[in-house]
Amino acid sequence: MTFSLAIVGRPNVGKSTLFNRLVGKKLALVDDRPGVTRDRREGDARLGDLAFRIVDTAGLEEADAASLEGRMRAQTEAAIGHADAIVFMIDARIGLTPTDRAFADLVRKCGKPVILLANKSEGRGGEAGTLEAFALGLGTPVPFSAEHGEGLSDLYDAICDALPEQTRPQHEDDEEEDAGAGPEAEADDTPRRPIKVAVLGRPNAGKSTLINRLLGEDRLLTGPEAGITRDSISVEVTYAGTRLEVFDTAGLRKRARIEDKLEKLSAADALRAMKFAEVVVVLVDATHPFEEQDLRIADLVAREGRALVIGYNKADLVARGGLATRLREDVDRLLPQVKGVPIVPVSGLMGHGLDKLVGAISAAHKVWNKRVATNPLNRFLQQVTDNHPPPAVSGRRVKLRYMTQPKARPPSFVLFCSRADAVPESYIRYLVNGLREAFDLPGVPIRLTLRQKDNPYAD
């Protein structure tokens, strides 16, 4: 039986380090300064034979509910409400603080099992703080070091004691009953894998607000401040029958303007999410459409080979007269490498255009996975060379022999020819544009590789 744990505590006690340790990957951003984590991040964790859901949260702070820190605390309280048990973490080297005592009362009132973890207790420096933690009245503290992995066996025992029903080993009889269902029943019940979607854009373009509207709840931290999101947070969404795994990312500014180390880590995390995505939604602020940074982000997505959808958010704030036509012309002119990319007007705040956005994501994903048979490709090659033969170079003509598609994601084609290095770039663009039109491949990057066979008489 699966269960979930929420890691809570004041800032800079090592919650994200523990999260990374349990999931086995460096998913959460970690830095020496307090308050790095803002949104709550979920991941699949393993500890021995236990498999469970772990939730990393923002550090608990006393603040006004309307402030950024207050909204962060509300996210942490929501994580506490959904978890089966709480891992309350303190810094054993610093010892108990008034903040620890205040939030221990908050955790105690939730009425859920609590595991008290005294982090940074390696060596003798943490002994006093570990003993001091008994005063919180949350049970026996577990000496632990998230950085070095010390105390994992003690944490395992504490989880089993806190959740005996959920951590009880499954009986062999139950396993046989599950196995008896047969592969056919399993195949019927297995859902189709969700489409991985990364939402990229400049700071304050409304990425988190849009994803919250898709989810139908305030899952991600939002506000008028620019640059709230730091970690790339993934959430699963089912909208109009389409399953998506959406990654909310930090806003990307020009590289020359990024000086803070934490912003560099956030930008790198956003780019990593883009590389693992299948479809990327570049969200543009309709009040400041298509600035240079938007084009840079879209070009980066195309060079990475991901399907692209452009959403211009806050469309309810601008007049509609000719905006869509103007954007269409600008995109086809400024981004010819993804000609025909879908452009969808949306409003994350009001919820307008979400069905069209999800439809565009699904259509772009299908085009990104599209394969073309070899026979139609070679008929296409014969037709385009009859209409416009490749130019002769140094008095010798280039022979285009045949074409095939070895892979999709994105659509990639190989053209076998003589003198591959002599084919001009303009003719390659002509072939790519012809492929896009002939086989209906709008909005995805197309890879065309030229190869030539070795000349047996060269020596």
N, C-alpha and C positions, 0 to 999 in steps of 0.2 A: 504494500500500500504506500503510495507516495504522500509526501507532506511538504510543507514549506516553512522556512525559517527566515525571519527578518533580523538583520544585524542593525542595532541601534546604539547610540552613545553620543557623547559630545564630539565636536570637531577634532580631527587629528589624533584619534586614538588607534587608528589602524583598521578601520572597517573595510575599506576598499582593498587593502592588502590581504585581509582574510578572505574576502570575496574571490580575489584572483587565485588565492591558494586553493580554495575548494573547487572552483570550476576548472582549474588546471590551465588557465589562459590569462594573459594580461589584458583583460577586457576593460576593467575600470581604470581610469586615470589616477595615478598616485603621485603625490608631491609632498614635500616637507611642510608646505604652508597649510594652515587649516582652511576648511570650507571649500575644498576642490570639488567634491561631489555635491550636486544640486538635485538632479532628478533621481528617482529610485530606479535601480537597474536590476533586472532579474536574470538568472542563469541556472543551468542544470549542473548540480554539484554531485560529487561522489566522495564518500569517506568510508573506506573499507568496503563492506557489502551494502552500504546504505546509498541509495540514490534519491535525491530530493531537490526541491526548488529553493534556491537561496536568493534573498533580496538585499541588495546594498542600498543604504539610505543616506540622506544628508545628515550632517551633525545637528543634534538638537540644540537650539539656542532660544533664549527668552527674547521675543521680539513682538512688535505689533502685527496683527493678523494681515494687514494690508501691505506690509513691507515685503521685500524679497525673502528675507529670513523667515518671516511669518508664513509665507506661502511654501517655503521649503519644509517648515515644520509640519504644515498640514499634509504634505506628501508623505512624510515619515509616519504621521499618525494613521494615514490611510493604509500604509504598508503593515503597521502593527495590527490594524483591524482585520486584514485579510490573512495574516500568517497563522499557522498552527502553534508555533512557539517563538519565543523572542530570545535572541542572543544579545544580552546587554554587556557592552564592552567598556572597560575602563583602562586608563593608562597606569600600569603598576609602578612605573618609575616616578610619576608625579604624585600618585596617591589620590585619595578622594578629594574632590572639590565641591563647593556648594552647588554647582551645576549638576554634578553627578547625583548628589542627594535629591535635588529637585526632580530630576527626570527618573530616578529610581521609583519615586512615588507615582509618577505617571505610568510607568511600566507595570507596577504592582496593581494599579487600579484596573488594568485591562483584563485581569482575571485569566490570563493564559500562562502556561508553563514558561519559566524564565531560566535561561542558562547564563550565569554570571561568569564572564571571561575577563581575566586579568591579563591584558596583553602587555608586551614588552617586558616580560618577567624573566628573560634569560639572564643568567649570572646572578650575582648577589644584589644588584641594584633594585630588583623588583620584589624582593622578599617582603619588605615592610609594607609596600602598597598592596600586595596580595593579602596579607593578614588584615590590613585596615579595611578591606572590602567586605569583611564579615559584618561591619556595622550597617551596611545597606539593608540587611534583612532579606536578601534574595537567595539565600542558600549558600552553599560552599563555593567559593570562587575557584575557577579552574586556571592554574598557572599556564600561560600560553605565550608563544612567540609566533605571530603570523609571518614575520619576515624570514625566520629561520625554520619554520615548520615544527617547532618543539611543542609537545603537548597534544598532538593530534589524537593519540589513543585515549587521553583523558577527555577530550572533547567528544569522541565517539561514545564513551561510556555515559557522559552527561546527556547526550541527545537520546540515548536509549532509555535512560532513567526518566527523562522529561516526557517522552512520547512512547510508552511501552507498547501500546496497541499498534501504532503506525510502523514501529521498527521491528515488530515480531517477525521472525523468518516465516516465509510462506511454506505451508506443508506440501509434501510431495504429492498428496492426493489432489490438492487444489491445482498443482502444476499439471497433473495428468488430465484433469478435467478441462483445463484451458487448452492443452495440446489436442484434446479430443474434438475440439471444434472443427478441426480440419483446415487445410489451406484455402479451400474455396470460400469458407465463411470469412477467413481473414482477408482474402482478396476483396471480398465485397465490402467489408467494413473499413478497409484502409482508405483514408481520404487522399485526394490528390495533393501533392506537395504545393505549398503556397508559393506565389511569385515573390521573389526578393526585390524590394523596392527601396531605393535610397532617395531621400529628399534633400537636395542641395540648394544652396542659394546664399545671397549676401546676408549679413546680420539684419535681424528685424524684418525679414521678408514675410514672416508669418508661418514658418514651417511647423512649429509645435502646435500652433492654433489649428492649422489645417488637419493635422493628424488626430488631435483631440476630437475634432468634429467628425472625422471618419469613425473613430472609436465610439462616439456618443457619450464620453465621460472625460473629466479633467485628469487624464492620466499623466500628462507631461506638464512641466512647469512653464507657465507663460506670464507675460507682463509687458508693460511698455518699454522696459529697459532693453537695450540692444545687447546681444551676447550672453543671454541667460543660459542657453544650452551649452554644455561643455562635452559631456560624454555622448557617444553615438548610442542611442537607446533603441532597441528593437521591440516592437509590439506586433502581435498578430491581429489582423483585422479581417472580418468577413463582411463584405459590403455587396449587396445585390447578388449574392451567390458566388462571388469571386473571393477566393482566399488570398490574402496578401500578408507578407511579413515586411513591415515598414520600418525603416531605420531613420530616426530623427537625428540630424547632425548639427554640429556647430556652424554658425555663419562663417563663410570664407571671405576674408578681406584680401587685398593685394599683399603679396609676400613682403614687399618693401615696408609696409606699414605694421607688420607683425614684429614686435620687439619682446613682448612678454613671453616667458618660457611656457607658461600654462596655455596661452593662446596657440603657441606652436604645437603643443601636444594635442589640443582640441582639433586643430586643422589637420594634423596627421591622422587622427582617429576618423575624421570625416572622410578623408581620401581613402582610408582603408575600407570603410563601409561602402564607398563607391566601387572599389575594386571587387568586392564580394557580391555586389548586387547584380541583378539581371536587367532591371529597368531603372533608370535614374530620372527622377522628376526634378528639373531645374525650375525652382520657384522664383518668379520675377515680380518685383513690386510694381503694380500697374501705375502707381503715381510717379515712379521714376523708371520707365521701361528701358530695357536693353542698354544698360551702362556697360562700360568696357569689361568690368569684372564678370558680368553675366555671360558675355561672349567667351571669356577665358574659361569659365567653368564648363560651358557647353562644349567647347573645343576639347577640353581635357577628357570629358566623358566620351566624346567621339574617338579620340586617340586611344582610349582604354578599351574601346570596342563594345560599349554597352548601348542597349536600346535607350532612346532619349524621348522624353515627353516634356514640353515646356508648358508650365502653368503660370498664367499671370494673375497673381493674387490681388486682393483688395479691388477687384473689378467693379464693386459696387460704389467705389469712391470717385470714379472717373466717368465722364460722359461717353456713351457708346458710339457716338457718331464717327464711323470709319476707323476706330481703333483696331479692330480685328484685321481689317484689310491692310492697314499700315504695318501691323506686326508681322503679318504673313509676308509682305514684301521685304521687310527688314531681315527676317530670318532667312529667307531664300537667298538674299543677296549677301548677307554676312556669314552665313553658315552653309555654304554649298556642299560641304562634305556630308551633311545629313539633310539633304533637300527633301521637302515634304514632311518634315517632322511635325507631329500633331501639336497644335497650340490650343490650350483650353482655358477659357476664363473661369475663375473660381473666386469664391469668397469664403475663407476659412472661418471668419467670424459669423457670417450669416448662414453658411452651409449651402450656398448656391454652387451649382456646377459639379458637385461631387460625383454624381452618376456618370457624367461625361468624362471626368478625369479617370475614374476606374475603368470605364470602357476603353479609353485611349491607352491606358497601361496594359490591359489585356490584349488589345490589338497589336501594340508595339512588341509585346512578348512573343506573339505568334509569328510576326514578321522576322524577329530576331532568331527564331528557331527554324525558319523556313529552309527547305532544301529543294533544289531544282535538278531534275534528271539530266543526264549527259546529252541525250539526243536533242531536246529543245535548246540546250546551251549551244550545241554546235550548229543547229539551224540558225540560231541568233547570230553566231559568229560569222557564218557565211553571208547572212543578209547585211550586217553592218560593214563587212569588208567589201561587198559588192557596191554598197552605197558610197563608202569612203575608204578606199584602200590606205594602208599605212604608208607614210611618205618614204621615199627612197633616201637613204643616208649614204653619202659619199659615192653616189652612183649605183648603189646596190640596194635592191628592194628587200624588205623584211617579209618573211613568210610566216603567217599565223596558221599553225597546223590544227590544233584542237584545244578545247576547253573542258574543264570538269570542276565540280565543287566537292572538295574533300571533306569539308566540315561546315557546320553552321555556328551560331552563337559567337560572333556575328557571321553572316554569310560570307564565306571565303572561297575564292575561285583561283584556279591555277590555269594559266594560258601557256601552252607549249608553242614555242616559236623559234625561229632562227635569229641570231644576233639580239638577244634579249636586252643587252645593255644599250642598244642603239635605238630602241623604241622611245620616241619623245614623250615627255610627261603630258603634253596636251592630248596626245592620242590615247594614253591610258585613261585620262579623265573622260574622253569621249566614250570609251568602252564602259567605264563605270556608270556614267549617266544613262547609257543605253541599257545596261543590265537593270538599273533601278526602274526605268520606265517599262521595259518589256516584261519583267517578272514581278512587278508591283512590290517594290521593296522601299517604301517611303520611310524616312526618318531613322534609318539604322546605318551605321558605317559599313561600307563594303570593302573587303580586302581583295585585291587583285595582285597575284604574284606571277611574274614572268619567268619561265624556265626554258632553257635550251639544252638539247641533247649534245653530247660530245661528238665532234666531227671525227669519224674513224680515219680520215685521210689527212688529219692535221699534221702528223709527223712525217 
